Amino acid sequence: MVQTKKIALYMVVVFVLYTIITSPDRAAALVQVGFEGVSSAAQGVGEFMTQLIQ
């Protein structure tokens, strides 16, 4: 099971590197979308906690 996880992790890393090398513009756009999603989620949690306190 541990070997399978390692192999899957290596495959993901290779895929990410391949995507970055072959299409850096698209990779940058995907990273931006990811950061926007994380930022939006954090903002939502902050608003929820604020409403909980009030």
PyMOL Python script that loads the backbone (N, CA, C, O; Angstrom):
from pymol import cmd

cmd.read_pdbstr("""\
ATOM      1  N   MET A   1       0.824  -1.197   0.000  1.00  0.00           N
ATOM      2  CA  MET A   1       0.000   0.000   0.000  1.00  0.00           C
ATOM      3  C   MET A   1       0.868   1.260   0.000  1.00  0.00           C
ATOM      4  O   MET A   1       0.559   2.230  -0.692  1.00  0.00           O
ATOM      5  N   VAL A   2       1.942   1.242   0.769  1.00  0.00           N
ATOM      6  CA  VAL A   2       2.836   2.395   0.823  1.00  0.00           C
ATOM      7  C   VAL A   2       3.493   2.613  -0.538  1.00  0.00           C
ATOM      8  O   VAL A   2       3.645   3.752  -0.980  1.00  0.00           O
ATOM      9  N   GLN A   3       3.883   1.519  -1.204  1.00  0.00           N
ATOM     10  CA  GLN A   3       4.495   1.628  -2.530  1.00  0.00           C
ATOM     11  C   GLN A   3       3.519   2.255  -3.518  1.00  0.00           C
ATOM     12  O   GLN A   3       3.919   3.061  -4.358  1.00  0.00           O
ATOM     13  N   THR A   4       2.253   1.895  -3.425  1.00  0.00           N
ATOM     14  CA  THR A   4       1.249   2.434  -4.330  1.00  0.00           C
ATOM     15  C   THR A   4       1.105   3.935  -4.128  1.00  0.00           C
ATOM     16  O   THR A   4       0.971   4.682  -5.098  1.00  0.00           O
ATOM     17  N   LYS A   5       1.132   4.381  -2.884  1.00  0.00           N
ATOM     18  CA  LYS A   5       1.031   5.812  -2.598  1.00  0.00           C
ATOM     19  C   LYS A   5       2.233   6.564  -3.154  1.00  0.00           C
ATOM     20  O   LYS A   5       2.088   7.654  -3.709  1.00  0.00           O
ATOM     21  N   LYS A   6       3.415   5.984  -3.005  1.00  0.00           N
ATOM     22  CA  LYS A   6       4.624   6.618  -3.529  1.00  0.00           C
ATOM     23  C   LYS A   6       4.571   6.729  -5.044  1.00  0.00           C
ATOM     24  O   LYS A   6       4.921   7.765  -5.609  1.00  0.00           O
ATOM     25  N   ILE A   7       4.136   5.667  -5.695  1.00  0.00           N
ATOM     26  CA  ILE A   7       4.048   5.665  -7.158  1.00  0.00           C
ATOM     27  C   ILE A   7       3.029   6.705  -7.614  1.00  0.00           C
ATOM     28  O   ILE A   7       3.275   7.434  -8.575  1.00  0.00           O
ATOM     29  N   ALA A   8       1.893   6.777  -6.933  1.00  0.00           N
ATOM     30  CA  ALA A   8       0.866   7.760  -7.294  1.00  0.00           C
ATOM     31  C   ALA A   8       1.398   9.177  -7.098  1.00  0.00           C
ATOM     32  O   ALA A   8       1.155  10.048  -7.933  1.00  0.00           O
ATOM     33  N   LEU A   9       2.111   9.412  -6.017  1.00  0.00           N
ATOM     34  CA  LEU A   9       2.683  10.729  -5.760  1.00  0.00           C
ATOM     35  C   LEU A   9       3.690  11.107  -6.848  1.00  0.00           C
ATOM     36  O   LEU A   9       3.680  12.237  -7.336  1.00  0.00           O
ATOM     37  N   TYR A  10       4.550  10.176  -7.225  1.00  0.00           N
ATOM     38  CA  TYR A  10       5.521  10.439  -8.282  1.00  0.00           C
ATOM     39  C   TYR A  10       4.821  10.744  -9.608  1.00  0.00           C
ATOM     40  O   TYR A  10       5.262  11.614 -10.359  1.00  0.00           O
ATOM     41  N   MET A  11       3.741  10.033  -9.890  1.00  0.00           N
ATOM     42  CA  MET A  11       3.001  10.266 -11.124  1.00  0.00           C
ATOM     43  C   MET A  11       2.382  11.668 -11.127  1.00  0.00           C
ATOM     44  O   MET A  11       2.389  12.348 -12.153  1.00  0.00           O
ATOM     45  N   VAL A  12       1.857  12.090 -10.000  1.00  0.00           N
ATOM     46  CA  VAL A  12       1.276  13.433  -9.902  1.00  0.00           C
ATOM     47  C   VAL A  12       2.357  14.490 -10.091  1.00  0.00           C
ATOM     48  O   VAL A  12       2.147  15.477 -10.796  1.00  0.00           O
ATOM     49  N   VAL A  13       3.502  14.288  -9.467  1.00  0.00           N
ATOM     50  CA  VAL A  13       4.607  15.247  -9.598  1.00  0.00           C
ATOM     51  C   VAL A  13       5.062  15.336 -11.048  1.00  0.00           C
ATOM     52  O   VAL A  13       5.286  16.432 -11.562  1.00  0.00           O
ATOM     53  N   VAL A  14       5.198  14.209 -11.701  1.00  0.00           N
ATOM     54  CA  VAL A  14       5.626  14.197 -13.110  1.00  0.00           C
ATOM     55  C   VAL A  14       4.582  14.910 -13.970  1.00  0.00           C
ATOM     56  O   VAL A  14       4.938  15.683 -14.859  1.00  0.00           O
ATOM     57  N   PHE A  15       3.309  14.658 -13.715  1.00  0.00           N
ATOM     58  CA  PHE A  15       2.256  15.315 -14.478  1.00  0.00           C
ATOM     59  C   PHE A  15       2.288  16.828 -14.282  1.00  0.00           C
ATOM     60  O   PHE A  15       2.160  17.580 -15.248  1.00  0.00           O
ATOM     61  N   VAL A  16       2.458  17.273 -13.051  1.00  0.00           N
ATOM     62  CA  VAL A  16       2.515  18.712 -12.771  1.00  0.00           C
ATOM     63  C   VAL A  16       3.705  19.341 -13.477  1.00  0.00           C
ATOM     64  O   VAL A  16       3.571  20.393 -14.104  1.00  0.00           O
ATOM     65  N   LEU A  17       4.859  18.711 -13.382  1.00  0.00           N
ATOM     66  CA  LEU A  17       6.049  19.244 -14.061  1.00  0.00           C
ATOM     67  C   LEU A  17       5.855  19.279 -15.576  1.00  0.00           C
ATOM     68  O   LEU A  17       6.236  20.249 -16.231  1.00  0.00           O
ATOM     69  N   TYR A  18       5.267  18.227 -16.127  1.00  0.00           N
ATOM     70  CA  TYR A  18       4.999  18.175 -17.571  1.00  0.00           C
ATOM     71  C   TYR A  18       4.074  19.317 -17.983  1.00  0.00           C
ATOM     72  O   TYR A  18       4.304  19.977 -18.996  1.00  0.00           O
ATOM     73  N   THR A  19       3.024  19.545 -17.189  1.00  0.00           N
ATOM     74  CA  THR A  19       2.079  20.616 -17.496  1.00  0.00           C
ATOM     75  C   THR A  19       2.761  21.974 -17.442  1.00  0.00           C
ATOM     76  O   THR A  19       2.530  22.821 -18.304  1.00  0.00           O
ATOM     77  N   ILE A  20       3.594  22.185 -16.440  1.00  0.00           N
ATOM     78  CA  ILE A  20       4.289  23.470 -16.304  1.00  0.00           C
ATOM     79  C   ILE A  20       5.249  23.692 -17.471  1.00  0.00           C
ATOM     80  O   ILE A  20       5.337  24.799 -18.002  1.00  0.00           O
ATOM     81  N   ILE A  21       5.957  22.658 -17.864  1.00  0.00           N
ATOM     82  CA  ILE A  21       6.956  22.793 -18.935  1.00  0.00           C
ATOM     83  C   ILE A  21       6.283  22.991 -20.289  1.00  0.00           C
ATOM     84  O   ILE A  21       6.720  23.828 -21.079  1.00  0.00           O
ATOM     85  N   THR A  22       5.222  22.229 -20.566  1.00  0.00           N
ATOM     86  CA  THR A  22       4.603  22.302 -21.893  1.00  0.00           C
ATOM     87  C   THR A  22       3.665  23.487 -22.053  1.00  0.00           C
ATOM     88  O   THR A  22       3.494  23.989 -23.164  1.00  0.00           O
ATOM     89  N   SER A  23       3.057  23.940 -20.972  1.00  0.00           N
ATOM     90  CA  SER A  23       2.104  25.043 -21.074  1.00  0.00           C
ATOM     91  C   SER A  23       2.182  25.924 -19.828  1.00  0.00           C
ATOM     92  O   SER A  23       1.315  25.840 -18.959  1.00  0.00           O
ATOM     93  N   PRO A  24       3.197  26.757 -19.734  1.00  0.00           N
ATOM     94  CA  PRO A  24       3.358  27.568 -18.527  1.00  0.00           C
ATOM     95  C   PRO A  24       2.224  28.582 -18.315  1.00  0.00           C
ATOM     96  O   PRO A  24       1.875  28.891 -17.176  1.00  0.00           O
ATOM     97  N   ASP A  25       1.648  29.099 -19.416  1.00  0.00           N
ATOM     98  CA  ASP A  25       0.550  30.062 -19.262  1.00  0.00           C
ATOM     99  C   ASP A  25      -0.667  29.402 -18.623  1.00  0.00           C
ATOM    100  O   ASP A  25      -1.282  29.963 -17.716  1.00  0.00           O
ATOM    101  N   ARG A  26      -1.003  28.224 -19.095  1.00  0.00           N
ATOM    102  CA  ARG A  26      -2.153  27.508 -18.535  1.00  0.00           C
ATOM    103  C   ARG A  26      -1.878  27.102 -17.094  1.00  0.00           C
ATOM    104  O   ARG A  26      -2.770  27.180 -16.249  1.00  0.00           O
ATOM    105  N   ALA A  27      -0.661  26.673 -16.804  1.00  0.00           N
ATOM    106  CA  ALA A  27      -0.304  26.290 -15.436  1.00  0.00           C
ATOM    107  C   ALA A  27      -0.429  27.491 -14.502  1.00  0.00           C
ATOM    108  O   ALA A  27      -0.918  27.353 -13.381  1.00  0.00           O
ATOM    109  N   ALA A  28       0.002  28.653 -14.946  1.00  0.00           N
ATOM    110  CA  ALA A  28      -0.111  29.853 -14.124  1.00  0.00           C
ATOM    111  C   ALA A  28      -1.575  30.199 -13.875  1.00  0.00           C
ATOM    112  O   ALA A  28      -1.937  30.616 -12.775  1.00  0.00           O
ATOM    113  N   ALA A  29      -2.404  30.031 -14.875  1.00  0.00           N
ATOM    114  CA  ALA A  29      -3.832  30.309 -14.716  1.00  0.00           C
ATOM    115  C   ALA A  29      -4.458  29.341 -13.713  1.00  0.00           C
ATOM    116  O   ALA A  29      -5.289  29.739 -12.896  1.00  0.00           O
ATOM    117  N   LEU A  30      -4.062  28.084 -13.777  1.00  0.00           N
ATOM    118  CA  LEU A  30      -4.604  27.097 -12.836  1.00  0.00           C
ATOM    119  C   LEU A  30      -4.167  27.397 -11.406  1.00  0.00           C
ATOM    120  O   LEU A  30      -4.953  27.241 -10.471  1.00  0.00           O
ATOM    121  N   VAL A  31      -2.934  27.820 -11.233  1.00  0.00           N
ATOM    122  CA  VAL A  31      -2.450  28.177  -9.902  1.00  0.00           C
ATOM    123  C   VAL A  31      -3.218  29.387  -9.373  1.00  0.00           C
ATOM    124  O   VAL A  31      -3.585  29.433  -8.199  1.00  0.00           O
ATOM    125  N   GLN A  32      -3.457  30.359 -10.242  1.00  0.00           N
ATOM    126  CA  GLN A  32      -4.214  31.543  -9.836  1.00  0.00           C
ATOM    127  C   GLN A  32      -5.626  31.155  -9.405  1.00  0.00           C
ATOM    128  O   GLN A  32      -6.120  31.650  -8.392  1.00  0.00           O
ATOM    129  N   VAL A  33      -6.271  30.286 -10.153  1.00  0.00           N
ATOM    130  CA  VAL A  33      -7.618  29.829  -9.793  1.00  0.00           C
ATOM    131  C   VAL A  33      -7.584  29.117  -8.446  1.00  0.00           C
ATOM    132  O   VAL A  33      -8.481  29.299  -7.623  1.00  0.00           O
ATOM    133  N   GLY A  34      -6.558  28.311  -8.220  1.00  0.00           N
ATOM    134  CA  GLY A  34      -6.430  27.608  -6.943  1.00  0.00           C
ATOM    135  C   GLY A  34      -6.281  28.561  -5.776  1.00  0.00           C
ATOM    136  O   GLY A  34      -6.930  28.393  -4.744  1.00  0.00           O
ATOM    137  N   PHE A  35      -5.423  29.564  -5.936  1.00  0.00           N
ATOM    138  CA  PHE A  35      -5.230  30.537  -4.861  1.00  0.00           C
ATOM    139  C   PHE A  35      -6.494  31.361  -4.616  1.00  0.00           C
ATOM    140  O   PHE A  35      -6.814  31.689  -3.474  1.00  0.00           O
ATOM    141  N   GLU A  36      -7.204  31.692  -5.684  1.00  0.00           N
ATOM    142  CA  GLU A  36      -8.459  32.427  -5.517  1.00  0.00           C
ATOM    143  C   GLU A  36      -9.478  31.583  -4.750  1.00  0.00           C
ATOM    144  O   GLU A  36     -10.229  32.103  -3.924  1.00  0.00           O
ATOM    145  N   GLY A  37      -9.496  30.285  -5.028  1.00  0.00           N
ATOM    146  CA  GLY A  37     -10.408  29.390  -4.311  1.00  0.00           C
ATOM    147  C   GLY A  37     -10.070  29.307  -2.832  1.00  0.00           C
ATOM    148  O   GLY A  37     -10.958  29.357  -1.981  1.00  0.00           O
ATOM    149  N   VAL A  38      -8.797  29.183  -2.531  1.00  0.00           N
ATOM    150  CA  VAL A  38      -8.366  29.123  -1.124  1.00  0.00           C
ATOM    151  C   VAL A  38      -8.680  30.436  -0.428  1.00  0.00           C
ATOM    152  O   VAL A  38      -9.145  30.438   0.712  1.00  0.00           O
ATOM    153  N   SER A  39      -8.432  31.552  -1.102  1.00  0.00           N
ATOM    154  CA  SER A  39      -8.716  32.858  -0.528  1.00  0.00           C
ATOM    155  C   SER A  39     -10.209  33.028  -0.260  1.00  0.00           C
ATOM    156  O   SER A  39     -10.603  33.538   0.789  1.00  0.00           O
ATOM    157  N   SER A  40     -11.015  32.609  -1.189  1.00  0.00           N
ATOM    158  CA  SER A  40     -12.465  32.709  -1.030  1.00  0.00           C
ATOM    159  C   SER A  40     -12.950  31.841   0.125  1.00  0.00           C
ATOM    160  O   SER A  40     -13.815  32.256   0.897  1.00  0.00           O
ATOM    161  N   ALA A  41     -12.397  30.647   0.243  1.00  0.00           N
ATOM    162  CA  ALA A  41     -12.776  29.758   1.341  1.00  0.00           C
ATOM    163  C   ALA A  41     -12.378  30.354   2.688  1.00  0.00           C
ATOM    164  O   ALA A  41     -13.150  30.291   3.645  1.00  0.00           O
ATOM    165  N   ALA A  42     -11.194  30.927   2.768  1.00  0.00           N
ATOM    166  CA  ALA A  42     -10.742  31.544   4.013  1.00  0.00           C
ATOM    167  C   ALA A  42     -11.615  32.738   4.369  1.00  0.00           C
ATOM    168  O   ALA A  42     -11.929  32.955   5.540  1.00  0.00           O
ATOM    169  N   GLN A  43     -12.004  33.503   3.377  1.00  0.00           N
ATOM    170  CA  GLN A  43     -12.878  34.643   3.625  1.00  0.00           C
ATOM    171  C   GLN A  43     -14.238  34.166   4.133  1.00  0.00           C
ATOM    172  O   GLN A  43     -14.814  34.774   5.035  1.00  0.00           O
ATOM    173  N   GLY A  44     -14.743  33.095   3.564  1.00  0.00           N
ATOM    174  CA  GLY A  44     -16.013  32.535   4.016  1.00  0.00           C
ATOM    175  C   GLY A  44     -15.952  32.052   5.449  1.00  0.00           C
ATOM    176  O   GLY A  44     -16.886  32.268   6.220  1.00  0.00           O
ATOM    177  N   VAL A  45     -14.857  31.400   5.812  1.00  0.00           N
ATOM    178  CA  VAL A  45     -14.686  30.936   7.193  1.00  0.00           C
ATOM    179  C   VAL A  45     -14.603  32.123   8.139  1.00  0.00           C
ATOM    180  O   VAL A  45     -15.168  32.091   9.232  1.00  0.00           O
ATOM    181  N   GLY A  46     -13.903  33.166   7.722  1.00  0.00           N
ATOM    182  CA  GLY A  46     -13.797  34.369   8.547  1.00  0.00           C
ATOM    183  C   GLY A  46     -15.148  35.026   8.776  1.00  0.00           C
ATOM    184  O   GLY A  46     -15.462  35.444   9.891  1.00  0.00           O
ATOM    185  N   GLU A  47     -15.944  35.118   7.722  1.00  0.00           N
ATOM    186  CA  GLU A  47     -17.277  35.696   7.854  1.00  0.00           C
ATOM    187  C   GLU A  47     -18.158  34.835   8.761  1.00  0.00           C
ATOM    188  O   GLU A  47     -18.923  35.358   9.571  1.00  0.00           O
ATOM    189  N   PHE A  48     -18.047  33.528   8.619  1.00  0.00           N
ATOM    190  CA  PHE A  48     -18.823  32.611   9.461  1.00  0.00           C
ATOM    191  C   PHE A  48     -18.463  32.794  10.935  1.00  0.00           C
ATOM    192  O   PHE A  48     -19.346  32.867  11.790  1.00  0.00           O
ATOM    193  N   MET A  49     -17.175  32.868  11.226  1.00  0.00           N
ATOM    194  CA  MET A  49     -16.737  33.037  12.611  1.00  0.00           C
ATOM    195  C   MET A  49     -17.188  34.390  13.173  1.00  0.00           C
ATOM    196  O   MET A  49     -17.557  34.492  14.343  1.00  0.00           O
ATOM    197  N   THR A  50     -17.155  35.428  12.326  1.00  0.00           N
ATOM    198  CA  THR A  50     -17.615  36.743  12.763  1.00  0.00           C
ATOM    199  C   THR A  50     -19.091  36.696  13.118  1.00  0.00           C
ATOM    200  O   THR A  50     -19.501  37.239  14.143  1.00  0.00           O
ATOM    201  N   GLN A  51     -19.891  36.051  12.280  1.00  0.00           N
ATOM    202  CA  GLN A  51     -21.308  35.953  12.551  1.00  0.00           C
ATOM    203  C   GLN A  51     -21.590  35.102  13.784  1.00  0.00           C
ATOM    204  O   GLN A  51     -22.549  35.353  14.514  1.00  0.00           O
ATOM    205  N   LEU A  52     -20.763  34.109  14.008  1.00  0.00           N
ATOM    206  CA  LEU A  52     -20.929  33.242  15.174  1.00  0.00           C
ATOM    207  C   LEU A  52     -20.685  34.011  16.462  1.00  0.00           C
ATOM    208  O   LEU A  52     -21.373  33.790  17.458  1.00  0.00           O
ATOM    209  N   ILE A  53     -19.714  34.910  16.450  1.00  0.00           N
ATOM    210  CA  ILE A  53     -19.363  35.689  17.628  1.00  0.00           C
ATOM    211  C   ILE A  53     -20.441  36.726  17.944  1.00  0.00           C
ATOM    212  O   ILE A  53     -20.717  36.990  19.114  1.00  0.00           O
ATOM    213  N   GLN A  54     -21.047  37.308  16.925  1.00  0.00           N
ATOM    214  CA  GLN A  54     -22.034  38.375  17.147  1.00  0.00           C
ATOM    215  C   GLN A  54     -23.305  37.845  17.664  1.00  0.00           C
ATOM    216  O   GLN A  54     -24.240  38.608  17.904  1.00  0.00           O
TER     217      GLN A  54
END
""", "prot")
cmd.dss("prot")
cmd.show_as("cartoon", "prot")
cmd.util.cbc("prot")
cmd.orient("prot")
